[in-house]
Amino acid sequence: MAVELDKPVADFQVQATSEQAVSLSAIKGQQVVIYFYPKDSTPGCTTQGQGFRDHHADFRAANTLVFGVSRDSLKSHENFKAKQAFPFELISDKDESLCQLFDVIKLKKLYGKEYLGVDRSTFLIDKNGVLRKQWRGVKVPGHVAAVLEAAQALNT
């Protein structure tokens, strides 16, 4: 069952960079931003990650953890994280369990060919595990600022 606004998000456990296992129940008490992106080290995904990196202190001040998610491997994530100096963890969702929970796998077209890909999306979960805001079909410019503003407002 996919997530719904103003409803609790089902608990999940996934593998992330820095050899971390991440579960929603273990981070209760903090707000969480989970952003889904198509592929490590591509221009849009790099720019988006850099935005979250550059505002990381602001998210921390708003008691908000940030996690990036794609279907790339942990090895690819570790390289991407190191190269870009991301201060947050990247989650590998090779089995697409998180992608399915958040309903971000969509039919896309590239050069006339159709394929199933990750729709760039971001979700803000409050400290009680309830989905409070979602952005789907995200365009990178200005997006991180909008997410930060929502996280700060929710933290007050």
C-alpha positions as CSV (number, residue, x, y, z in Angstrom):
1,M,0.0,0.0,0.0
2,A,1.4,3.4,-1.0
3,V,1.8,6.3,1.4
4,E,-0.9,8.9,1.9
5,L,-0.7,12.5,3.1
6,D,-1.5,12.9,6.8
7,K,-1.3,9.2,7.4
8,P,1.4,7.2,9.2
9,V,4.1,5.8,6.9
10,A,4.6,2.0,7.3
11,D,7.8,1.1,9.0
12,F,10.6,0.0,6.7
13,Q,14.2,-1.2,7.1
14,V,16.7,-0.6,4.3
15,Q,20.5,-0.5,3.8
16,A,22.3,2.8,3.5
17,T,25.8,4.1,3.0
18,S,28.2,4.0,6.0
19,E,27.0,0.5,6.6
20,Q,23.8,1.8,8.2
21,A,20.5,0.0,8.5
22,V,17.8,2.7,8.4
23,S,14.3,2.1,9.8
24,L,11.6,4.6,10.3
25,S,10.9,3.4,13.8
26,A,14.5,3.9,14.8
27,I,14.5,7.5,13.9
28,K,11.1,8.5,15.3
29,G,11.3,11.7,17.2
30,Q,13.0,13.5,14.2
31,Q,11.5,14.8,11.0
32,V,12.7,13.0,7.9
33,V,13.1,14.1,4.3
34,I,13.4,11.2,1.9
35,Y,14.2,12.2,-1.7
36,F,14.1,9.8,-4.6
37,Y,16.2,10.4,-7.6
38,P,16.9,8.3,-10.8
39,K,20.6,7.7,-10.9
40,D,23.9,8.5,-9.1
41,S,26.3,10.9,-10.7
42,T,24.0,12.3,-13.3
43,P,23.7,16.0,-13.7
44,G,20.2,16.6,-12.2
45,C,20.8,14.1,-9.4
46,T,24.1,15.6,-8.6
47,T,22.7,19.2,-8.5
48,Q,19.8,18.0,-6.3
49,G,22.1,16.2,-3.9
50,Q,24.4,19.3,-3.7
51,G,21.4,21.4,-2.8
52,F,20.6,19.1,0.2
53,R,24.3,19.1,1.0
54,D,24.6,22.9,1.0
55,H,21.6,23.3,3.3
56,H,22.4,20.3,5.5
57,A,23.1,22.5,8.6
58,D,19.7,24.2,8.1
59,F,17.9,20.9,7.9
60,R,19.7,19.8,11.1
61,A,18.7,23.0,12.8
62,A,15.1,22.1,11.9
63,N,15.5,18.7,13.5
64,T,15.3,17.0,10.1
65,L,17.3,14.1,8.8
66,V,17.8,13.8,5.0
67,F,18.1,10.6,3.0
68,G,18.6,10.2,-0.7
69,V,17.2,7.1,-2.4
70,S,17.8,5.4,-5.7
71,R,18.0,1.9,-7.1
72,D,21.8,2.2,-7.4
73,S,24.1,-0.2,-5.5
74,L,25.6,0.7,-2.1
75,K,29.0,0.8,-3.8
76,S,27.8,3.3,-6.4
77,H,26.2,5.3,-3.5
78,E,29.4,5.3,-1.5
79,N,31.4,6.7,-4.5
80,F,28.7,9.3,-5.2
81,K,28.5,10.3,-1.6
82,A,32.3,10.6,-1.2
83,K,32.8,12.5,-4.5
84,Q,30.1,15.0,-3.6
85,A,30.9,15.2,0.1
86,F,27.3,14.5,1.1
87,P,26.9,14.7,4.9
88,F,23.7,12.5,4.7
89,E,23.2,8.8,3.9
90,L,22.1,7.4,0.6
91,I,19.7,4.4,0.6
92,S,20.1,1.6,-1.9
93,D,16.7,0.4,-3.0
94,K,17.7,-2.3,-5.5
95,D,14.6,-4.4,-4.7
96,E,12.4,-1.3,-5.1
97,S,10.5,-1.9,-1.8
98,L,10.8,1.8,-0.8
99,C,10.1,2.9,-4.3
100,Q,6.9,0.9,-4.2
101,L,5.9,2.1,-0.7
102,F,6.2,5.7,-1.9
103,D,4.8,4.9,-5.4
104,V,7.7,6.6,-7.3
105,I,8.2,4.1,-10.2
106,K,6.6,5.6,-13.3
107,L,6.5,4.9,-17.0
108,K,9.0,7.3,-18.7
109,K,10.2,8.0,-22.2
110,L,13.7,8.5,-23.4
111,Y,14.5,8.9,-27.1
112,G,11.1,7.4,-27.9
113,K,11.6,4.3,-25.8
114,E,9.4,3.6,-22.8
115,Y,10.8,2.3,-19.5
116,L,10.0,2.1,-15.8
117,G,12.0,4.7,-13.9
118,V,12.2,6.6,-10.7
119,D,10.0,9.8,-10.7
120,R,12.1,12.4,-8.9
121,S,10.0,12.9,-5.7
122,T,10.5,14.1,-2.1
123,F,8.6,13.3,1.1
124,L,8.5,15.1,4.5
125,I,7.7,12.8,7.4
126,D,7.0,14.4,10.8
127,K,8.5,13.2,14.1
128,N,5.6,10.8,14.7
129,G,6.1,9.0,11.4
130,V,3.2,10.8,9.6
131,L,3.6,11.9,5.9
132,R,3.1,15.7,6.0
133,K,4.2,16.9,2.6
134,Q,5.1,15.3,-0.8
135,W,6.5,16.7,-4.0
136,R,6.2,14.5,-7.1
137,G,7.6,15.1,-10.6
138,V,10.2,17.4,-9.0
139,K,12.1,20.0,-11.0
140,V,15.5,20.6,-9.3
141,P,15.8,24.4,-9.4
142,G,14.4,25.9,-6.2
143,H,13.2,22.5,-4.9
144,V,15.5,22.1,-1.9
145,A,14.6,25.6,-0.6
146,A,10.9,24.6,-0.7
147,V,11.5,21.4,1.2
148,L,13.6,23.3,3.8
149,E,10.9,25.9,4.3
150,A,8.3,23.1,4.8
151,A,10.6,21.3,7.3
152,Q,11.2,24.5,9.2
153,A,7.5,25.3,9.4
154,L,6.7,21.7,10.6
155,N,9.4,22.0,13.3
156,T,7.8,25.0,14.9
